[in-house]
Amino acid sequence: MSGIWMILFKIFLAIFMAGSLLEMGLRLSLPDAFRGLRNMPFVVHTVVWSFVICPALAYAITLVIPLQPIYAIGLILLGMAPCAPFVPILVDKAKGDLGFTAAFMLLASVGTVVCMPFTVPLLAKGLTTSAWAIAKPLLIVVLLPMAVGVIIRRNWDVLASKLLPAAKKGAGIAGLVWAVLCLIIYGKGLLSMAGSFAVASEFLFFGIVCIGTYWLGLGLQHDQKVVLSVGVTTRNLGVCLAPLLSARDVDERATLMIVLALPIMVIVTLLGTKWFCRRAVATALGAGA
C-alpha cells in the first residue's frame, strides 16, 4: 500500500509543480519582467540572495545546530529553491511591486534550473545522485511549463486569460491532494519532529532570510524590497524534493524536513507580509501628512 501512496505522491507533486509553473508563465508579463531586469540592484540582490546567501546560510546553520545529517540535507535543499508559486498573491497583499515580481519569478526559475544541479552535489553530501538526474525533472516540470505559459501569454493574450483559471484550479487541486498525501505518508514522522532541532533550524533559516532580505536590500524601494523578501523567503518545495526523488535509497527524514517547511514557511511569510503591509500604510500616511 505504501508503494501506491508514494506513486500518487510523485504524480500529484509533478502535476502541482507543472501546473503552478504554467500558471506562473501565463501570469508573467515580459514587459514587466524586463522592467525589473533593467534594475541592476534588484537583479544583483535577487541572484546573490537566491543562489549564494541562502544556500550558504542553510549550510552554515547545519554546522551550528546539531542536526542529524539527513535533516541537514533537507535544510540545504530548502536553501536552493526560492520562489513559491503563490508569490504574486503574497506580494499583492503586502503592497509590493507586481512588475518586479515578474522579473523575480523569471530569475528564480531559470537560476534554480541552472544552479541546483551543481550546488546539490557540492553541498548536500551524502545524497547519491547526478547533476543530470537533478536537472532532468527541473527542465520538465519547471522550465518547460513556465516557458509554454510565457509563450502563450506573449503571443495569444486572450487564450492565456482563458487558460489561467483552469491552470490555477488544476494546480490548486493537485497541491491540495499532494498536501493530504503528505499527511497520510509522513504525518507520524512530522509529529515526531515537534520540538526538535529540525523545527528550530527551519524557523531560524526562514526568519533570517525574511528580515535580512528586507533590511539589507540596499538601493531598493520599499515595494521592491517586499518582492525580494517574499520571493526569497518562500521556497518551491516541489523543486526541493526533486533531487530526493531522483536519488537512490534516500532516508525519508530528508523528505520530512522539506514537508515540515510548508507550515513554517507560511507562518514566517505571512507575519512578514503583515508587517510589510503596515509599513507601506504608515509610509503612505507619513507622505500625505
N, C-alpha and C positions, 0 to 999 in steps of 0.2 A: 504493500500500500504506500509506503514511504517513497518508493520509486515513482509511483504515479503522481504523488504530490509534487515531487521535485520536477518532473516533466512539465506539469501545469505551471509551476513556479517560473520556470525558464521561458515558457511560451508567453505567459502574460507579462512577464518582465520585458521581453522583446517587443511585444505589441505596445506596451506602455511607453517604452523608450522611443520606438519608431513613430508612434502617434504623436507623442509630445514634441519630438523634433520636427515632424511635419507641420504641426500646429505652429511651432516657433517660426519655421520658414515662411508659412503663409501670413504670419503677422509682420514679418521683418520687412521693413521698407528700406530698400537700398539707398535712396537719397538721404534718409535719416541716419542710416549707418555710416555713410560716407562723411556726413557732417561730424559725427563723433570721431571717426577715424582721422579726420584732419586736425583734431585737438591732440597734439603730441603729449602734453602732460597726462591726459586721460588714458591714452594708449599705453604710455610707459607704466603708469600706476596699475593698469589692468594686467598687463603682461607680467610685471615684476611680482605683484601680489599673488596672481593666479598660479604662476608656474615656477616661481623661485621662493618667495617668502612662505607661502602656505605649505608646500612640501617640506621645506626646511623646518618650519615650526612644528609640524606633526612629528617629524623625525626627532627634533630636539626634546619634545615632550616625552617621547618613548625612552629617552636617555635619562630624564629627570624623575619621571614617575615609574615606579617598579611594576610595569605592566608585564603580563605573560607575553612571550614572543609572538604568539599567534594573534593576540589582541593588538599588539604593536603593528603588525602587518595591516590589520583592518584600519587603524588610525592613519597610517601612512597613505593608504589608498584613498581615504577620505580627503587627504590634503592635496590630491592630484586632480580632482574633477570639480571645478567651480561651475556655478550657474544651474540651479534647478529650473525645470520647465515653467514653474509658476512665478518666476522673477518679475515679469511685466505687471502682474496683479499687485504684488507687494510694492513695487516701485511707484505705481499709480497711487496706492493707498498712502504711501509715505511722501507724496508730493515731489517725486523725483522726475528727472527729465527722460521721457519715454523715447525721445530720439537717440539719446546716448545709450539707452537700454538696448536698442537695436545693434549699435556698434559693439557693446559689451558681449551680447549673445553671439555675435559673429566671431569675435576674437576668442571667446571662451571655447566655443565648439571646435573651431579649426585648431586652436592651440592645444586642446586636450588630445585630439586625434594625432597631432604631430608629436607632442611631448611624452604622452603617457607610455607608449611602447618602449621608450628609452629610460624613463625615470623609474618605472616599476622594477625592472631587474637591478637597477642601481641601488635603490633604497629599500625595497621590500625583500630583503634577503630571507631565504627560506621558502620563497614562492617559486615553485618549479614551473616555469613557462617561458615562452619565447616572445620576442618583440612582434613577430608576425601574428602569433596566436592572440596577442592582445590587440593588435591593430585591426585585424580582420573584422571582429564584431563591431568595433567602433566605426569602421568605414560603412558597414552595412546598416547599423541601427542608429547611427548618429549623423554622419556626414551626408550619406545618400538621401535620407528622408528630408533633412533640412535643405539640401540643395534642390530637391524636387519642389519643395514648398516655395523657396525663393524664386525659382524659375517661373512657377505658376503665377506668383504674386507680381513678378516683373512684367510678364507678357500677357496675362489674362486676369486682370484685376477683379473683374466681375465673377469669374469662375472661382478665384481664391476666396472671395467673400462668401460664396455658396458652400465651398468645401470646408471653410473654417469651423462652423458649428459642428459638423459631422466629425471632423478630426478631434476637436476639443472633447466632444461627448465620448467618442471611442477611446481616446486616451484616458479620460476620467474613469470610465467603467473598468478598463483594463488595470488602471492604477489601484482602484478600489478592490478589485478581485485579488490583485497582487498583494495588497496590504493584508487582506483576510488570510491569504495563503501564508504570509509571513507569520501571522499569529498562530495558525494551525501547526506549521512546521517548527517554528522557533519560539513559541510562546513560553514554554517552560524554561528554555535557556535564557530568555530575556529576564524572566523573574529572578533567576539565579545570579544575574549580574547586578541586581539592585544593591546600592551601597558599596560597590566595588571601585577599584581604581579606574576601571574602564569608563564608568559613568563620569567620574571626576575629570579624567583626561579629556573627554569629549566636551564637557562644559567649559573647560579651560581653553581648548582649541577654538571653539566657536565664539566664546566671549572675547578672546584676544583679537580674533580676526574682525569681529563686528565693530569693536571700539577702535582698533588700530587703523583699519582702512578709512574710517571717517576722520579721525583726528590727525592722521598723518597724510591725508590727501592734499598735500601742499599744491597750490596753484589751481585747485578746482573750486568751482562754485558749490553752494550747498546742494542743489539738486543733482549735480554731477557726483558729489560725494555719496549721496544716497544710492545712486545706481551702483557705484563701486562697492559700497558696503553690503548692500543687499545681494548683489550678484556674486561677490566673493564669499560671503558668509554662507549662502545656500550652496548645497552640494548636489550634483547629479548622481544620485545613489545608484541608478542603473549602470552608469558608466563605472562607478567604483566597484560594482560587483562583477563587471565583465572579465577582469583578469582572473578572478576566483573561479568563475565558471569555465574558463579555458584551461585552468591548471589541473594537474593530476593530484588526487588524494589530498585535497585541502581539508583541514580541520574546520568543521562548521562554525567554530567560535570566531573565525575571521569574518564570516558572513554575519554572525550575530552582532559584531562590532559595528558593521555598516547599517544593519537594520535598526540597531539601537539609536543611531544618529538621527533617524527621522523625527522622533518627538523632541529630542534635544535641539536639533537644528530649527524646528518650527518655533519652539519656545523662545530661543535666543533671538531669532529673526523678528518675530512678532513684537518682542519687547523693544528691539532696536527700531523697528518701523514706527511703533507708537511714539518713541522719543523723537525720531526724525520729524514726524508729523507735527508734534507740539513745537519743536524748534522752528519749523517753517512758518507756523502760525504766529509765533512770537516775533519772528523776524519781520513778517509782513505788517504786523501791528506796530512794531517799532519804526518801520519805514514810513508808515502812514501818519504817525504822530507828529 
